[in-house]
């Protein structure tokens, strides 16, 4: 299990326990199923709410110093609008005066 769990969310109607970490979420089902979301936030979440089969909230972005909204499907772990992937996909590494596109799969 993740070492940086900041909140545990019980969702009895879905038979899930969701572990909120500093950058992502992990779910474990009563039937031993589970998922691990992609990285959603640079560092932290706020205003987390569960509505049916979705977890809604805001994820921190140091790039824009803002808290953009995201949606997480509690059945699959699929995230819509995660700020980390959006911003890291636009990142460019500057080394010795040359720009190189960063591969987000390496993070």
N, C-alpha and C positions, 0 to 999 in steps of 0.2 A: 504494500500500500504506500501511497505517497507520504513523504515526510513533512509536507507543508500544508496539511489540511487546515483550513481556517474555519470551516463550518460543515456540519453534517445535516443533511436535509432528508427527513423521512417522508416517503410518498406512498402511504399504505394502499391507496387505490390502484397503483401500478405495481405494487410489490417491490418497490425500489428503495434503496438508500443511496443518496447522491452525496459524494464528497467534493466539496468546493475547495480547490487548491488556489494558489496565488495567480496562476495563469490558465488553468483548465479545470475540467470536471471529470470525475470517475464515478460510474454507477455500478452497483451490484444488485442483482435481482434475487428474489426469494428462491427462484428456480436455478440458481447458480450461473445465470447469464450475466452479461455486463458489457460495458463499453468504456472507452476512454476518449474524451473529446479531443479535437485538435487544440493547439494553443490558441486561445481567444484573446487574452489580454496581455499587455506588456507587463503589468504588475498590479493586480488587484481588481476587485469587483465591488459594485454597490447596487443597492435597490433590487436585490434578487427576489423574484416572485415566481410561484408556480401557478400556472393556469392550465388545467387539464393535462395534456401531454407535452406542454411546453414550459421551459424555464426561461424567463425573461429577465434581463438585467442590463447593467451598464459596465463596460470594461474600460480600464484606464489606458490612455494614450499619452506618453510623454512628448510625442512628436507634435501633437496639436494641443497638449495640456487640456484635454477634454475627456469626457466620459460618454462615448458613443454607445447606443443601444445595440443589443444582440438578441437573438433567439436561439435556443438550444432544444432540439427534439429529444425528449426524454426516452423515447422508445429506441432511438438509434444512436444518439450522441452527435448527430449531424448539427453543425452550427451555421446559422445564417448571419452574415454581417459581423463576423469576428474582426476586430480592428487590427489585431496583430498580423494576420495573414495579408490583409489589404496593404498595410504600411510596409511590411518587410518585402512584399513583391515589388515595391517601387524603390527599394533601397539600392544604393550604388556604393560599392567599396572604392575608395580612392587610395591608391598606393603608388608611390613614386611618380605622381603626376598623371597616372593612367586610371581611367574609370573602368570598373568591372561590375557586371550585374551580379547580385548576390543570389545564390540558390537557396530558397526558403526551406527546402527539405533537409538542409544541413544543420538547421537550428533545432 
